C-alpha cells in the first residue's frame, strides 16, 4: 500500500524521505521511481527529523507502537506543529494513545485507516475514514487527497479506526451471503452468468458481487487483501464490539469460517476465498 501512495505524494510535489523495516523495499521503490525526489532513512526517527508531515502504514498495534513511540520512533524527532497521519488498521485504543502522546510533543495526529485495497492505492481511489481534531483534519485532508477518492472526518481520535471496524464487519457479512448464494446457484446447476445478470441489478447488488462473483465461481482468489489480515481486522472489531457492549454474531461466525479457510492453506488468499468453506456437491 505504501509504495503507490508514496508515488502519488511525489507526483503531487512532496519531497519524500522513506523508511521501511525491510530496507530493500525502499531501495526497490527508488529504482522503480527514478524520476522522484526521495531519500532513504535508517530509522523512523531519522525519517521524521525536521519533517512537516509523517505518514505511516504498518501491520498492527505493536508495529505502530514501535515505529512511533519506540526508542527510534517518529515522536523522538518530529518537530512541534508537525502532522502525523497513520493509515494502519489498528485498535481504537492505540489510536487514542498515539493522539495523546502526539499532543504531549505538539504533534497533530489523525488515525486514517483506508479501504479500497491495493488497486485503490494504485489508482488513487482509496476511501479514508478519519479520527482526529478539526485542526489536524484541516491539515491532513490536502495531503491525503492525491491518493483518495473519499476522505471522511468521522470524529475524534479513534473514530477512524472504529469506522474501519464497521467497514470490515459489513464486508464479512456481505461475503458470507455472497458465498452462500453462489454455492446455492452452483448446487442448483444454474447458469452462473445468467444468475449474476438477473440479481446484480437489484437489491442484492454490491461491490463484492460486481467484482468477485465470477472469480469466486472460478476459484480464483489472488486479489490483494489476505485472509490473515482480515482475521486481524475482525479480531480488533470483535474486541471493540465487546468494549462498547455490543454484539456482532455474524462477524464472529464469519471469522470462524475464515479460520477454517486458513486451516485449508488459504492464509494469503483474498477475502473472497471464504467461499471455499462453503463446499457443494451439486445434484
N, C-alpha and C positions, 0 to 999 in steps of 0.2 A: 504493500500500500504506500509506503513512504517514498519509493522511487518515483512513481508517476506524480505524486503530489509535489515532490521537490522540483520536477521538471516544470510543472505549471507555475510554481513560485518563481523559478528562474526566468521563465518566459514573461512573467509579469514585471520583471525588472529588479527582483530582490537578489542581493549578493548572499550566497549561502556558505555556511560552514557545516559540514556533515559529520555526524558521528553514528557509528553502529558498533555494537559489541563484537561483531564479526567484521573486522576492518576491510576484508576483501570485498564485502558488499559495496562499501563506499568507493573502493578503487574501481570495481567493475562499473559502477554507475558513472564515474568520471570518464572512463574510457568510452562509454556509450553516449556520453553527452559532452563532447569536447568543445561545443560552442557555448557552454555555460561558464559562469564565473563562480567557482566553488573551490573551497579548500577542505581538507580532512583534519579533524581534531583527534587527539589521542584519548581524551576523556570527555564526559558530559560537561564538566566544569570548564574545560578548555574551549569547548564549542560555544558555551554561553558567555564567555568573557567579553565584556563590552557590547554584547548583543542587545538589540532593541526588542527582538521577538525570539522566543524559543518555541518550537513545535515538536511534540513527542508523539510517537506511535509505537508502543512496545507490546508485550504479551499479556501481562497480568499485574495484580496488585504488587507482588514482590518486585517485579521488574521495574515498575514505575517508582516505587519507594527507593530502589537502589539508584536509578538514574537521576531522580530529582533530589532526594533527601540524603543519599549516601555520602560516603567520605569524599568522593569526587563528583558529587551531584551538582546539578544545574544551579540550585539555590545558593551554592557556595560562592558563586562569582557573578550571578545575574544582577545587574545594577538596578537601583531603585527606579521605579516608574516603568520598568520593562513589562512586557506582556508574555504570559506563558499559556499556551494552548495545548491541551492533551487530547489526542484522538483515540487513545486506547479505550477499549471496553473493560472497565474495572468496577469495583464496588462503589456504591454511593458514599460509603464510609471513608474510603481513602481519597475520593474526590474532595470531600469536605475537609479532610485533614490537609491536603495539599493547598487548598484555598486559605486555610488558617495559617499554615506555615508561610505561604506566599505573602499574606498580609503583614506578617511579622517582619519581613525583609523588604517590604514596599513593592511587591510584585503583584500585578493584576492577573488573576487566573480564570480560565474558562475550561470546564470539562465539556468536551465536544466529541462524543463518540459518533461514528458515521455508519450509514447504511448505503449499500449500493455495490459493495464488493470490489474486486479488482477491476472489473470493467468500468464501474463508476469512477474509480480513481483515474484510470487511463483516459477516460473521455471527459474528465472534469465535470461529472454529473452526480457527485455524491450528495446525499441528504445528510445534513449535520444538525444534531439535536443538542442544544447548548444549555449549560448551567453556569451562572456567574452573575456578577453585579452588572447593572446597566452600563457603568463606565467601562468595565472590561469588555463587554459585548460591543460597545461602540468602537473600541479599538480593534477587536478581533474580526468583525464582520468583513471589512475590505481585504484583510489578509487571507481569509478563507475563500473569498469569492472566486478566485481563479480555478479552483477545483471543485466547486459546489454548484449544484442546481437549486438547492434549497437549504437555507440556513434559518433555523427557528430558535429564538431565545425562549426557553420554556419556563425558567425560573431561576432561583438562587443556586449556590453551589450544590452539586449532587443531582440536580434536577435533570441534567442532560443524561447522566448515567441511568437514572430511573426511567427516563423515556426510552432509552435503548433497551432496557429490560422489557418494557411493554411491547416494543417492536419485536423482540425475539419470542416472547410469549405468543404474539399474534402469528408470527411466521410458523412456529411449531404447530399450532392448531390448523393452519391452512394446509401445511404439507401433510399432516395426518389425514385430513379429509380428502385431499387430492390423491394420496396414495391409495386409500381405500376405494375411491371412485374408479381409479384406473384399474386396480386389480379386479373389481367387480365387472367392469366392462370386458376385461380380458377373459375372465372366467365364463362370461356370458357369450363369448365368441362374437362380440360385436366388432364392427369396423372401427378401429381406434380413431382414424382420421375423421370419420363421419360423426362419431361421438363428440370429438373436440369441436367440430364445426357447429354441432347442434347446441352445445352447452356453454361454449366460450363467449357467446354474445349476450348471455343473460345474467341472472343473479349469481351464478357460480363462478363467474369470471374473476380472475386475479392475476397479478404479475406472475406468480408461480405457475399458474396454469398456462399462461401465454408463452412462458419461457422454458418450462421444464416438462410439460406433458409428453411431448414427443421423445425427448431424450430419456425420460424415465421409462417410457414404453420400450425403448431400445436398450435399456440397461447401460446407459452412458452417464457417468457421474463425475466427470472431471471439469467442474465449473467453478472452482475457486474456494468458497468458504467451507472449510473442512468440518466434519462431524466433531472432531476433537475440540475445535474452537466453539462450535455450537453448544456442546455439553458444558464447556467452561461458562459460557454466557448464561445458559439455563440454570446452572448452579448458582450463579450470582443472583439471577432473577428470583429463583425459589427461596433463597435466603432472605432477600429483601421483602418478598411477599410475607414471609413469617414475621419479619421485623415490624411491618405495618399492620399485622393482624389480619391479613387477607388469606385468600385461598386460590390455588391455581391447579386443580386436579388434572386438567387436560395437559397442561405443560409438563406436569410431573410424570404423567403416563408416557408422553412422547419422549421425555428424557430417558425413561427406562427402555423404550424401544430403540433409541439411539445407542444405548449401552449394548444391546443385543447386536446391532449392526457393527459396532466396534469389535465385538467378540467374533464376528464373521470376517474380520480383517478390513472393515470399511473405515478405519480411523481417518484417513486422509481423503476419502471420497467426500463430495459435497453433500449438503444437507438433503438434497432430493433423494439420496440413497436410502432414506427412510423406507422407501417402497420395497427394498429388499427384505425387510422384516415381515412384510405382508404378502407371503407367497400364495400362489394359486395353482391349481392343477387343471383348470378348465373342465369342460364337460366330458 
